[in-house]
Amino acid sequence: MSLIVDGYVRLRDRAALEKLRTHRIEMLEAARSVVELDNSRMIAALVEEIELIDAGLSRLNTLREQRELAPDDPQATPLNEIAPRDPHR
């Protein structure tokens, strides 16, 4: 999932990230509604994926803010230098 999020961030595809996030939230709600099965692992995985997507959206926000503050600044952080979030931290 982190590679997918990183790809969408590099492409600046906010709509794709938001669609992915919406889909994962719907899956999470569906998983929580099934009480007959122990789906705690699936729920934990979905929560982690949503956190990764949220981190990607935050990176897009940071990039947009940097570009708005200094649109012509050659020192502005290029998109490919924005560090991806370490999912194990």
N, CA, C and O atoms as a CHARMM CRD file, in Angstrom:
* protein
*
  356
    1    1 MET  N      0.83200  -1.19600   0.00000 PROA 1      0.00000
    2    1 MET  CA     0.00000   0.00000   0.00000 PROA 1      0.00000
    3    1 MET  C      0.87200   1.25400   0.00000 PROA 1      0.00000
    4    1 MET  O      0.52500   2.25600  -0.62500 PROA 1      0.00000
    5    2 SER  N      2.01200   1.19400   0.70700 PROA 2      0.00000
    6    2 SER  CA     2.85800   2.39200   0.76800 PROA 2      0.00000
    7    2 SER  C      3.39200   2.76000  -0.61400 PROA 2      0.00000
    8    2 SER  O      3.54800   3.94400  -0.91600 PROA 2      0.00000
    9    3 LEU  N      3.67300   1.77100  -1.45500 PROA 3      0.00000
   10    3 LEU  CA     4.14300   2.07300  -2.81500 PROA 3      0.00000
   11    3 LEU  C      3.04100   2.72400  -3.65200 PROA 3      0.00000
   12    3 LEU  O      3.31200   3.62000  -4.45200 PROA 3      0.00000
   13    4 ILE  N      1.82800   2.28300  -3.47000 PROA 4      0.00000
   14    4 ILE  CA     0.69600   2.88200  -4.19400 PROA 4      0.00000
   15    4 ILE  C      0.51400   4.33200  -3.75700 PROA 4      0.00000
   16    4 ILE  O      0.35900   5.22500  -4.58900 PROA 4      0.00000
   17    5 VAL  N      0.53300   4.55400  -2.45200 PROA 5      0.00000
   18    5 VAL  CA     0.37800   5.91300  -1.92300 PROA 5      0.00000
   19    5 VAL  C      1.51500   6.80000  -2.42200 PROA 5      0.00000
   20    5 VAL  O      1.27700   7.92300  -2.86800 PROA 5      0.00000
   21    6 ASP  N      2.75200   6.30100  -2.34900 PROA 6      0.00000
   22    6 ASP  CA     3.89700   7.08200  -2.83400 PROA 6      0.00000
   23    6 ASP  C      3.73900   7.44300  -4.31000 PROA 6      0.00000
   24    6 ASP  O      4.05900   8.56000  -4.71500 PROA 6      0.00000
   25    7 GLY  N      3.25000   6.50400  -5.10600 PROA 7      0.00000
   26    7 GLY  CA     3.04100   6.77600  -6.52400 PROA 7      0.00000
   27    7 GLY  C      2.01500   7.87600  -6.74200 PROA 7      0.00000
   28    7 GLY  O      2.22600   8.77500  -7.55600 PROA 7      0.00000
   29    8 TYR  N      0.90400   7.80800  -6.01600 PROA 8      0.00000
   30    8 TYR  CA    -0.11600   8.84600  -6.15500 PROA 8      0.00000
   31    8 TYR  C      0.39200  10.20300  -5.67900 PROA 8      0.00000
   32    8 TYR  O      0.03900  11.23500  -6.25000 PROA 8      0.00000
   33    9 VAL  N      1.22300  10.20400  -4.62900 PROA 9      0.00000
   34    9 VAL  CA     1.79000  11.47200  -4.16000 PROA 9      0.00000
   35    9 VAL  C      2.70300  12.04400  -5.24100 PROA 9      0.00000
   36    9 VAL  O      2.63500  13.23600  -5.54100 PROA 9      0.00000
   37   10 ARG  N      3.54600  11.21600  -5.82100 PROA 10     0.00000
   38   10 ARG  CA     4.44900  11.70100  -6.87400 PROA 10     0.00000
   39   10 ARG  C      3.67800  12.23900  -8.07500 PROA 10     0.00000
   40   10 ARG  O      4.10100  13.19800  -8.72200 PROA 10     0.00000
   41   11 LEU  N      2.54400  11.61100  -8.36300 PROA 11     0.00000
   42   11 LEU  CA     1.70600  12.07800  -9.47500 PROA 11     0.00000
   43   11 LEU  C      0.80700  13.24900  -9.07400 PROA 11     0.00000
   44   11 LEU  O      0.12300  13.84100  -9.90800 PROA 11     0.00000
   45   12 ARG  N      0.82700  13.56700  -7.78200 PROA 12     0.00000
   46   12 ARG  CA    -0.03900  14.61100  -7.22700 PROA 12     0.00000
   47   12 ARG  C     -1.51900  14.30700  -7.48500 PROA 12     0.00000
   48   12 ARG  O     -2.30400  15.20700  -7.78300 PROA 12     0.00000
   49   13 ASP  N     -1.88100  13.04900  -7.37000 PROA 13     0.00000
   50   13 ASP  CA    -3.23800  12.60600  -7.67600 PROA 13     0.00000
   51   13 ASP  C     -4.05600  12.50200  -6.38700 PROA 13     0.00000
   52   13 ASP  O     -4.29800  11.41500  -5.86000 PROA 13     0.00000
   53   14 ARG  N     -4.46700  13.66000  -5.90700 PROA 14     0.00000
   54   14 ARG  CA    -5.25100  13.73300  -4.67300 PROA 14     0.00000
   55   14 ARG  C     -6.57000  12.96700  -4.81600 PROA 14     0.00000
   56   14 ARG  O     -7.00000  12.29600  -3.87800 PROA 14     0.00000
   57   15 ALA  N     -7.19900  13.06300  -5.96000 PROA 15     0.00000
   58   15 ALA  CA    -8.48800  12.39500  -6.16000 PROA 15     0.00000
   59   15 ALA  C     -8.34700  10.88100  -6.00600 PROA 15     0.00000
   60   15 ALA  O     -9.20400  10.23600  -5.40200 PROA 15     0.00000
   61   16 ALA  N     -7.28000  10.31800  -6.54500 PROA 16     0.00000
   62   16 ALA  CA    -7.06500   8.87600  -6.42700 PROA 16     0.00000
   63   16 ALA  C     -6.83500   8.48500  -4.96700 PROA 16     0.00000
   64   16 ALA  O     -7.34300   7.46100  -4.51100 PROA 16     0.00000
   65   17 LEU  N     -6.07400   9.29200  -4.23900 PROA 17     0.00000
   66   17 LEU  CA    -5.84000   9.00100  -2.82100 PROA 17     0.00000
   67   17 LEU  C     -7.14000   9.08700  -2.02700 PROA 17     0.00000
   68   17 LEU  O     -7.40600   8.24400  -1.17100 PROA 17     0.00000
   69   18 GLU  N     -7.93500  10.09100  -2.30900 PROA 18     0.00000
   70   18 GLU  CA    -9.19900  10.23400  -1.58200 PROA 18     0.00000
   71   18 GLU  C    -10.15900   9.09000  -1.91200 PROA 18     0.00000
   72   18 GLU  O    -10.88000   8.60500  -1.04000 PROA 18     0.00000
   73   19 LYS  N    -10.16300   8.66400  -3.17000 PROA 19     0.00000
   74   19 LYS  CA   -11.00800   7.53400  -3.56800 PROA 19     0.00000
   75   19 LYS  C    -10.53900   6.25100  -2.87500 PROA 19     0.00000
   76   19 LYS  O    -11.35300   5.46100  -2.39900 PROA 19     0.00000
   77   20 LEU  N     -9.23100   6.05800  -2.82600 PROA 20     0.00000
   78   20 LEU  CA    -8.66400   4.89500  -2.15400 PROA 20     0.00000
   79   20 LEU  C     -9.01200   4.90900  -0.66500 PROA 20     0.00000
   80   20 LEU  O     -9.35800   3.87700  -0.08800 PROA 20     0.00000
   81   21 ARG  N     -8.91700   6.08200  -0.05600 PROA 21     0.00000
   82   21 ARG  CA    -9.24200   6.22300   1.36400 PROA 21     0.00000
   83   21 ARG  C    -10.72200   5.91600   1.61800 PROA 21     0.00000
   84   21 ARG  O    -11.06000   5.20200   2.56200 PROA 21     0.00000
   85   22 THR  N    -11.58800   6.45300   0.78000 PROA 22     0.00000
   86   22 THR  CA   -13.02600   6.19600   0.91800 PROA 22     0.00000
   87   22 THR  C    -13.32500   4.70700   0.81500 PROA 22     0.00000
   88   22 THR  O    -14.12000   4.16800   1.58500 PROA 22     0.00000
   89   23 HSD  N    -12.68200   4.05000  -0.13900 PROA 23     0.00000
   90   23 HSD  CA   -12.88200   2.61400  -0.32200 PROA 23     0.00000
   91   23 HSD  C    -12.44400   1.83500   0.91500 PROA 23     0.00000
   92   23 HSD  O    -13.14800   0.93000   1.36300 PROA 23     0.00000
   93   24 ARG  N    -11.28700   2.18400   1.46500 PROA 24     0.00000
   94   24 ARG  CA   -10.78400   1.47800   2.64700 PROA 24     0.00000
   95   24 ARG  C    -11.68900   1.73200   3.85900 PROA 24     0.00000
   96   24 ARG  O    -11.89100   0.83200   4.67400 PROA 24     0.00000
   97   25 ILE  N    -12.22900   2.93300   3.98200 PROA 25     0.00000
   98   25 ILE  CA   -13.14600   3.22800   5.09300 PROA 25     0.00000
   99   25 ILE  C    -14.42500   2.40700   4.95000 PROA 25     0.00000
  100   25 ILE  O    -14.95000   1.89700   5.94000 PROA 25     0.00000
  101   26 GLU  N    -14.92500   2.27900   3.72800 PROA 26     0.00000
  102   26 GLU  CA   -16.11500   1.45600   3.50200 PROA 26     0.00000
  103   26 GLU  C    -15.83900   0.00000   3.84600 PROA 26     0.00000
  104   26 GLU  O    -16.68100  -0.67200   4.44100 PROA 26     0.00000
  105   27 MET  N    -14.65600  -0.48800   3.47100 PROA 27     0.00000
  106   27 MET  CA   -14.28100  -1.86600   3.81100 PROA 27     0.00000
  107   27 MET  C    -14.17600  -2.03800   5.32400 PROA 27     0.00000
  108   27 MET  O    -14.59500  -3.05900   5.86800 PROA 27     0.00000
  109   28 LEU  N    -13.62000  -1.04600   5.99300 PROA 28     0.00000
  110   28 LEU  CA   -13.47800  -1.09700   7.44600 PROA 28     0.00000
  111   28 LEU  C    -14.84600  -1.15100   8.11900 PROA 28     0.00000
  112   28 LEU  O    -15.05800  -1.93900   9.04000 PROA 28     0.00000
  113   29 GLU  N    -15.76600  -0.31900   7.66300 PROA 29     0.00000
  114   29 GLU  CA   -17.12000  -0.31800   8.23200 PROA 29     0.00000
  115   29 GLU  C    -17.80400  -1.66100   8.00100 PROA 29     0.00000
  116   29 GLU  O    -18.49200  -2.17400   8.88400 PROA 29     0.00000
  117   30 ALA  N    -17.61300  -2.22200   6.82100 PROA 30     0.00000
  118   30 ALA  CA   -18.20900  -3.52800   6.52600 PROA 30     0.00000
  119   30 ALA  C    -17.59300  -4.61300   7.40600 PROA 30     0.00000
  120   30 ALA  O    -18.30300  -5.48100   7.91400 PROA 30     0.00000
  121   31 ALA  N    -16.28400  -4.56400   7.58500 PROA 31     0.00000
  122   31 ALA  CA   -15.61300  -5.56300   8.42000 PROA 31     0.00000
  123   31 ALA  C    -16.08400  -5.46400   9.87100 PROA 31     0.00000
  124   31 ALA  O    -16.26500  -6.48100  10.54100 PROA 31     0.00000
  125   32 ARG  N    -16.27600  -4.26100  10.34100 PROA 32     0.00000
  126   32 ARG  CA   -16.73100  -4.08100  11.73400 PROA 32     0.00000
  127   32 ARG  C    -18.17200  -4.53700  11.93500 PROA 32     0.00000
  128   32 ARG  O    -18.57300  -4.85400  13.05500 PROA 32     0.00000
  129   33 SER  N    -18.95200  -4.57000  10.85700 PROA 33     0.00000
  130   33 SER  CA   -20.35500  -4.96000  10.99100 PROA 33     0.00000
  131   33 SER  C    -20.54400  -6.47300  11.04500 PROA 33     0.00000
  132   33 SER  O    -21.62300  -6.94700  11.40300 PROA 33     0.00000
  133   34 VAL  N    -19.51200  -7.23100  10.69600 PROA 34     0.00000
  134   34 VAL  CA   -19.59800  -8.68900  10.73800 PROA 34     0.00000
  135   34 VAL  C    -19.13900  -9.14400  12.11700 PROA 34     0.00000
  136   34 VAL  O    -17.95300  -9.07600  12.44000 PROA 34     0.00000
  137   35 VAL  N    -20.08000  -9.60400  12.92100 PROA 35     0.00000
  138   35 VAL  CA   -19.73900  -9.98200  14.28500 PROA 35     0.00000
  139   35 VAL  C    -19.52800 -11.48900  14.43500 PROA 35     0.00000
  140   35 VAL  O    -19.04000 -11.95000  15.46700 PROA 35     0.00000
  141   36 GLU  N    -19.89200 -12.24700  13.41200 PROA 36     0.00000
  142   36 GLU  CA   -19.79400 -13.70800  13.50100 PROA 36     0.00000
  143   36 GLU  C    -18.35600 -14.20500  13.34800 PROA 36     0.00000
  144   36 GLU  O    -18.05700 -15.33600  13.73000 PROA 36     0.00000
  145   37 LEU  N    -17.46800 -13.38500  12.80000 PROA 37     0.00000
  146   37 LEU  CA   -16.09300 -13.79400  12.52300 PROA 37     0.00000
  147   37 LEU  C    -15.11200 -12.94100  13.31400 PROA 37     0.00000
  148   37 LEU  O    -15.39200 -11.79200  13.65500 PROA 37     0.00000
  149   38 ASP  N    -13.95500 -13.53200  13.59700 PROA 38     0.00000
  150   38 ASP  CA   -12.87200 -12.74800  14.19200 PROA 38     0.00000
  151   38 ASP  C    -12.10000 -12.10300  13.04200 PROA 38     0.00000
  152   38 ASP  O    -11.24700 -12.74000  12.42400 PROA 38     0.00000
  153   39 ASN  N    -12.39700 -10.86900  12.76700 PROA 39     0.00000
  154   39 ASN  CA   -11.74100 -10.16100  11.66800 PROA 39     0.00000
  155   39 ASN  C    -10.83900  -9.04900  12.18400 PROA 39     0.00000
  156   39 ASN  O    -10.63900  -8.03900  11.51000 PROA 39     0.00000
  157   40 SER  N    -10.29800  -9.23900  13.37700 PROA 40     0.00000
  158   40 SER  CA    -9.45900  -8.20700  13.98800 PROA 40     0.00000
  159   40 SER  C     -8.20000  -7.93300  13.16300 PROA 40     0.00000
  160   40 SER  O     -7.74000  -6.79300  13.09600 PROA 40     0.00000
  161   41 ARG  N     -7.64400  -8.96400  12.53900 PROA 41     0.00000
  162   41 ARG  CA    -6.45100  -8.74100  11.69600 PROA 41     0.00000
  163   41 ARG  C     -6.78900  -7.88700  10.47700 PROA 41     0.00000
  164   41 ARG  O     -6.03200  -6.98800  10.10900 PROA 41     0.00000
  165   42 MET  N     -7.92000  -8.17400   9.86400 PROA 42     0.00000
  166   42 MET  CA    -8.32900  -7.39100   8.69600 PROA 42     0.00000
  167   42 MET  C     -8.60500  -5.94800   9.10000 PROA 42     0.00000
  168   42 MET  O     -8.23200  -5.02000   8.38300 PROA 42     0.00000
  169   43 ILE  N     -9.25000  -5.75600  10.23300 PROA 43     0.00000
  170   43 ILE  CA    -9.54200  -4.41200  10.71100 PROA 43     0.00000
  171   43 ILE  C     -8.24400  -3.66500  10.97800 PROA 43     0.00000
  172   43 ILE  O     -8.11200  -2.49800  10.60900 PROA 43     0.00000
  173   44 ALA  N     -7.29100  -4.32200  11.61400 PROA 44     0.00000
  174   44 ALA  CA    -6.00100  -3.67900  11.89600 PROA 44     0.00000
  175   44 ALA  C     -5.28200  -3.31300  10.59800 PROA 44     0.00000
  176   44 ALA  O     -4.68200  -2.24200  10.50500 PROA 44     0.00000
  177   45 ALA  N     -5.33700  -4.18800   9.60200 PROA 45     0.00000
  178   45 ALA  CA    -4.68700  -3.90500   8.31700 PROA 45     0.00000
  179   45 ALA  C     -5.34800  -2.72200   7.62800 PROA 45     0.00000
  180   45 ALA  O     -4.66000  -1.86900   7.06600 PROA 45     0.00000
  181   46 LEU  N     -6.66200  -2.66000   7.66400 PROA 46     0.00000
  182   46 LEU  CA    -7.37800  -1.54800   7.04200 PROA 46     0.00000
  183   46 LEU  C     -7.08100  -0.23100   7.74800 PROA 46     0.00000
  184   46 LEU  O     -6.90700   0.79800   7.09500 PROA 46     0.00000
  185   47 VAL  N     -7.02400  -0.25800   9.06400 PROA 47     0.00000
  186   47 VAL  CA    -6.69100   0.95500   9.81900 PROA 47     0.00000
  187   47 VAL  C     -5.29200   1.43100   9.44300 PROA 47     0.00000
  188   47 VAL  O     -5.06700   2.62700   9.25900 PROA 47     0.00000
  189   48 GLU  N     -4.35200   0.49300   9.32800 PROA 48     0.00000
  190   48 GLU  CA    -2.98400   0.85400   8.94000 PROA 48     0.00000
  191   48 GLU  C     -2.94900   1.45000   7.52800 PROA 48     0.00000
  192   48 GLU  O     -2.24200   2.42600   7.28000 PROA 48     0.00000
  193   49 GLU  N     -3.71000   0.86100   6.61400 PROA 49     0.00000
  194   49 GLU  CA    -3.75200   1.38600   5.25000 PROA 49     0.00000
  195   49 GLU  C     -4.34700   2.78800   5.22000 PROA 49     0.00000
  196   49 GLU  O     -3.86000   3.64900   4.48700 PROA 49     0.00000
  197   50 ILE  N     -5.37600   3.02400   5.99400 PROA 50     0.00000
  198   50 ILE  CA    -5.98600   4.35700   6.05400 PROA 50     0.00000
  199   50 ILE  C     -4.97700   5.36400   6.59900 PROA 50     0.00000
  200   50 ILE  O     -4.91000   6.49800   6.12500 PROA 50     0.00000
  201   51 GLU  N     -4.19500   4.95000   7.59000 PROA 51     0.00000
  202   51 GLU  CA    -3.15100   5.83600   8.13700 PROA 51     0.00000
  203   51 GLU  C     -2.10100   6.15900   7.07600 PROA 51     0.00000
  204   51 GLU  O     -1.63900   7.29700   6.99400 PROA 51     0.00000
  205   52 LEU  N     -1.71900   5.17600   6.26700 PROA 52     0.00000
  206   52 LEU  CA    -0.76100   5.41500   5.18400 PROA 52     0.00000
  207   52 LEU  C     -1.32300   6.40700   4.16700 PROA 52     0.00000
  208   52 LEU  O     -0.61500   7.30100   3.70300 PROA 52     0.00000
  209   53 ILE  N     -2.58500   6.24200   3.83100 PROA 53     0.00000
  210   53 ILE  CA    -3.22500   7.13800   2.86200 PROA 53     0.00000
  211   53 ILE  C     -3.31300   8.54300   3.44300 PROA 53     0.00000
  212   53 ILE  O     -3.05500   9.52300   2.74300 PROA 53     0.00000
  213   54 ASP  N     -3.67500   8.64700   4.71800 PROA 54     0.00000
  214   54 ASP  CA    -3.72900   9.96800   5.37100 PROA 54     0.00000
  215   54 ASP  C     -2.35900  10.63600   5.35700 PROA 54     0.00000
  216   54 ASP  O     -2.25700  11.84300   5.14100 PROA 54     0.00000
  217   55 ALA  N     -1.31500   9.85900   5.58400 PROA 55     0.00000
  218   55 ALA  CA     0.04200  10.41200   5.54300 PROA 55     0.00000
  219   55 ALA  C      0.36800  10.91400   4.13800 PROA 55     0.00000
  220   55 ALA  O      1.00500  11.95600   3.98400 PROA 55     0.00000
  221   56 GLY  N     -0.06200  10.18500   3.11900 PROA 56     0.00000
  222   56 GLY  CA     0.14900  10.63200   1.74000 PROA 56     0.00000
  223   56 GLY  C     -0.58800  11.92700   1.45200 PROA 56     0.00000
  224   56 GLY  O     -0.04700  12.82100   0.80100 PROA 56     0.00000
  225   57 LEU  N     -1.81100  12.03200   1.93000 PROA 57     0.00000
  226   57 LEU  CA    -2.57000  13.27600   1.74400 PROA 57     0.00000
  227   57 LEU  C     -1.88900  14.43100   2.47400 PROA 57     0.00000
  228   57 LEU  O     -1.87300  15.55600   1.97600 PROA 57     0.00000
  229   58 SER  N     -1.33200  14.16000   3.64100 PROA 58     0.00000
  230   58 SER  CA    -0.60300  15.20000   4.37300 PROA 58     0.00000
  231   58 SER  C      0.62700  15.64700   3.59900 PROA 58     0.00000
  232   58 SER  O      0.94400  16.83600   3.56500 PROA 58     0.00000
  233   59 ARG  N      1.31700  14.70200   2.97900 PROA 59     0.00000
  234   59 ARG  CA     2.48900  15.05500   2.17400 PROA 59     0.00000
  235   59 ARG  C      2.08800  15.92800   0.99200 PROA 59     0.00000
  236   59 ARG  O      2.81100  16.85500   0.62800 PROA 59     0.00000
  237   60 LEU  N      0.93400  15.63300   0.39100 PROA 60     0.00000
  238   60 LEU  CA     0.45300  16.48100  -0.70000 PROA 60     0.00000
  239   60 LEU  C      0.14100  17.88300  -0.19400 PROA 60     0.00000
  240   60 LEU  O      0.44000  18.87000  -0.86600 PROA 60     0.00000
  241   61 ASN  N     -0.45900  17.97100   0.99000 PROA 61     0.00000
  242   61 ASN  CA    -0.75600  19.28300   1.57100 PROA 61     0.00000
  243   61 ASN  C      0.51900  20.06400   1.82900 PROA 61     0.00000
  244   61 ASN  O      0.58500  21.26100   1.54800 PROA 61     0.00000
  245   62 THR  N      1.53200  19.39500   2.36100 PROA 62     0.00000
  246   62 THR  CA     2.81300  20.04200   2.63200 PROA 62     0.00000
  247   62 THR  C      3.43400  20.55800   1.34200 PROA 62     0.00000
  248   62 THR  O      3.92900  21.68400   1.28400 PROA 62     0.00000
  249   63 LEU  N      3.40300  19.73800   0.32700 PROA 63     0.00000
  250   63 LEU  CA     3.96800  20.13600  -0.96400 PROA 63     0.00000
  251   63 LEU  C      3.22800  21.34500  -1.52900 PROA 63     0.00000
  252   63 LEU  O      3.85000  22.28100  -2.03200 PROA 63     0.00000
  253   64 ARG  N      1.90100  21.32200  -1.44400 PROA 64     0.00000
  254   64 ARG  CA     1.11200  22.43900  -1.97000 PROA 64     0.00000
  255   64 ARG  C      1.41900  23.72400  -1.20200 PROA 64     0.00000
  256   64 ARG  O      1.55000  24.79500  -1.79500 PROA 64     0.00000
  257   65 GLU  N      1.53100  23.60900   0.10900 PROA 65     0.00000
  258   65 GLU  CA     1.83700  24.79000   0.92300 PROA 65     0.00000
  259   65 GLU  C      3.21000  25.34800   0.57900 PROA 65     0.00000
  260   65 GLU  O      3.38300  26.56400   0.49400 PROA 65     0.00000
  261   66 GLN  N      4.18000  24.47300   0.38100 PROA 66     0.00000
  262   66 GLN  CA     5.52200  24.93200   0.02200 PROA 66     0.00000
  263   66 GLN  C      5.50100  25.66300  -1.31400 PROA 66     0.00000
  264   66 GLN  O      6.14100  26.70300  -1.47300 PROA 66     0.00000
  265   67 ARG  N      4.77800  25.12600  -2.25000 PROA 67     0.00000
  266   67 ARG  CA     4.72300  25.74800  -3.58200 PROA 67     0.00000
  267   67 ARG  C      3.93500  27.05700  -3.56000 PROA 67     0.00000
  268   67 ARG  O      4.24300  27.97300  -4.32300 PROA 67     0.00000
  269   68 GLU  N      2.92600  27.15600  -2.69900 PROA 68     0.00000
  270   68 GLU  CA     2.16200  28.39400  -2.59000 PROA 68     0.00000
  271   68 GLU  C      2.98500  29.49600  -1.94100 PROA 68     0.00000
  272   68 GLU  O      2.87500  30.66300  -2.31800 PROA 68     0.00000
  273   69 LEU  N      3.80900  29.12900  -0.97000 PROA 69     0.00000
  274   69 LEU  CA     4.63300  30.11700  -0.28900 PROA 69     0.00000
  275   69 LEU  C      5.77700  30.62000  -1.16700 PROA 69     0.00000
  276   69 LEU  O      6.18500  31.77600  -1.05700 PROA 69     0.00000
  277   70 ALA  N      6.28600  29.76400  -2.02400 PROA 70     0.00000
  278   70 ALA  CA     7.42700  30.14300  -2.86900 PROA 70     0.00000
  279   70 ALA  C      7.27300  29.51200  -4.25200 PROA 70     0.00000
  280   70 ALA  O      8.02600  28.60000  -4.59500 PROA 70     0.00000
  281   71 PRO  N      6.30000  29.98500  -5.06200 PROA 71     0.00000
  282   71 PRO  CA     6.04000  29.34000  -6.34700 PROA 71     0.00000
  283   71 PRO  C      7.20900  29.42200  -7.33600 PROA 71     0.00000
  284   71 PRO  O      7.34900  28.54400  -8.18700 PROA 71     0.00000
  285   72 ASP  N      8.04400  30.45000  -7.24200 PROA 72     0.00000
  286   72 ASP  CA     9.14800  30.59800  -8.18100 PROA 72     0.00000
  287   72 ASP  C     10.49900  30.30900  -7.54000 PROA 72     0.00000
  288   72 ASP  O     11.54300  30.57400  -8.13600 PROA 72     0.00000
  289   73 ASP  N     10.47700  29.77200  -6.33800 PROA 73     0.00000
  290   73 ASP  CA    11.71200  29.53100  -5.59900 PROA 73     0.00000
  291   73 ASP  C     12.37500  28.24400  -6.08200 PROA 73     0.00000
  292   73 ASP  O     11.80700  27.16400  -5.91400 PROA 73     0.00000
  293   74 PRO  N     13.55900  28.33500  -6.67700 PROA 74     0.00000
  294   74 PRO  CA    14.24500  27.12000  -7.12700 PROA 74     0.00000
  295   74 PRO  C     14.71300  26.26200  -5.94700 PROA 74     0.00000
  296   74 PRO  O     15.07200  25.10000  -6.13600 PROA 74     0.00000
  297   75 GLN  N     14.71100  26.82200  -4.73800 PROA 75     0.00000
  298   75 GLN  CA    15.10700  26.07400  -3.55100 PROA 75     0.00000
  299   75 GLN  C     13.95500  25.24000  -2.97800 PROA 75     0.00000
  300   75 GLN  O     14.15800  24.44600  -2.06000 PROA 75     0.00000
  301   76 ALA  N     12.75600  25.42300  -3.51700 PROA 76     0.00000
  302   76 ALA  CA    11.60900  24.68700  -2.99900 PROA 76     0.00000
  303   76 ALA  C     11.84300  23.19100  -3.17200 PROA 76     0.00000
  304   76 ALA  O     12.47600  22.75300  -4.13300 PROA 76     0.00000
  305   77 THR  N     11.32400  22.42100  -2.23200 PROA 77     0.00000
  306   77 THR  CA    11.53300  20.98300  -2.25100 PROA 77     0.00000
  307   77 THR  C     10.86000  20.35300  -3.46100 PROA 77     0.00000
  308   77 THR  O      9.64300  20.46100  -3.61400 PROA 77     0.00000
  309   78 PRO  N     11.63600  19.69400  -4.32700 PROA 78     0.00000
  310   78 PRO  CA    11.02200  18.99300  -5.45400 PROA 78     0.00000
  311   78 PRO  C     10.17800  17.82000  -4.96200 PROA 78     0.00000
  312   78 PRO  O     10.42300  17.27000  -3.88800 PROA 78     0.00000
  313   79 LEU  N      9.19800  17.45400  -5.75000 PROA 79     0.00000
  314   79 LEU  CA     8.27900  16.39200  -5.37300 PROA 79     0.00000
  315   79 LEU  C      9.00900  15.08900  -5.08700 PROA 79     0.00000
  316   79 LEU  O      8.64300  14.37400  -4.15400 PROA 79     0.00000
  317   80 ASN  N     10.02300  14.76700  -5.86400 PROA 80     0.00000
  318   80 ASN  CA    10.69100  13.48000  -5.68400 PROA 80     0.00000
  319   80 ASN  C     11.59000  13.44600  -4.45600 PROA 80     0.00000
  320   80 ASN  O     12.14600  12.39400  -4.13900 PROA 80     0.00000
  321   81 GLU  N     11.74900  14.56000  -3.76200 PROA 81     0.00000
  322   81 GLU  CA    12.56400  14.58000  -2.55600 PROA 81     0.00000
  323   81 GLU  C     11.73700  14.55100  -1.27800 PROA 81     0.00000
  324   81 GLU  O     12.29200  14.59800  -0.18000 PROA 81     0.00000
  325   82 ILE  N     10.44700  14.47500  -1.40700 PROA 82     0.00000
  326   82 ILE  CA     9.61100  14.37500  -0.22400 PROA 82     0.00000
  327   82 ILE  C      9.71200  12.94500   0.27500 PROA 82     0.00000
  328   82 ILE  O      9.36500  12.00300  -0.43800 PROA 82     0.00000
  329   83 ALA  N     10.18400  12.78900   1.49100 PROA 83     0.00000
  330   83 ALA  CA    10.44000  11.46500   2.03400 PROA 83     0.00000
  331   83 ALA  C      9.14500  10.71400   2.28000 PROA 83     0.00000
  332   83 ALA  O      8.21100  11.25500   2.87200 PROA 83     0.00000
  333   84 PRO  N      9.08600   9.47500   1.82800 PROA 84     0.00000
  334   84 PRO  CA     7.90700   8.68200   2.11600 PROA 84     0.00000
  335   84 PRO  C      7.85500   8.34400   3.59700 PROA 84     0.00000
  336   84 PRO  O      8.88600   8.27100   4.26600 PROA 84     0.00000
  337   85 ARG  N      6.66400   8.14300   4.09300 PROA 85     0.00000
  338   85 ARG  CA     6.45800   7.80600   5.49600 PROA 85     0.00000
  339   85 ARG  C      6.87600   6.36900   5.72300 PROA 85     0.00000
  340   85 ARG  O      6.52400   5.48300   4.94500 PROA 85     0.00000
  341   86 ASP  N      7.62600   6.13700   6.78800 PROA 86     0.00000
  342   86 ASP  CA     8.03600   4.78700   7.15600 PROA 86     0.00000
  343   86 ASP  C      6.85900   4.12500   7.86800 PROA 86     0.00000
  344   86 ASP  O      6.49100   4.56500   8.95700 PROA 86     0.00000
  345   87 PRO  N      6.25100   3.07500   7.28900 PROA 87     0.00000
  346   87 PRO  CA     5.06900   2.47500   7.89600 PROA 87     0.00000
  347   87 PRO  C      5.36400   1.75200   9.19500 PROA 87     0.00000
  348   87 PRO  O      4.43300   1.36400   9.90000 PROA 87     0.00000
  349   88 HSD  N      6.63300   1.56000   9.53400 PROA 88     0.00000
  350   88 HSD  CA     6.98100   0.82900  10.74400 PROA 88     0.00000
  351   88 HSD  C      7.35200   1.75000  11.89100 PROA 88     0.00000
  352   88 HSD  O      7.80900   1.27600  12.93100 PROA 88     0.00000
  353   89 ARG  N      7.16800   3.05700  11.73000 PROA 89     0.00000
  354   89 ARG  CA     7.45800   4.01500  12.79500 PROA 89     0.00000
  355   89 ARG  C      6.22600   4.44800  13.48900 PROA 89     0.00000
  356   89 ARG  O      6.29100   5.25600  14.41600 PROA 89     0.00000
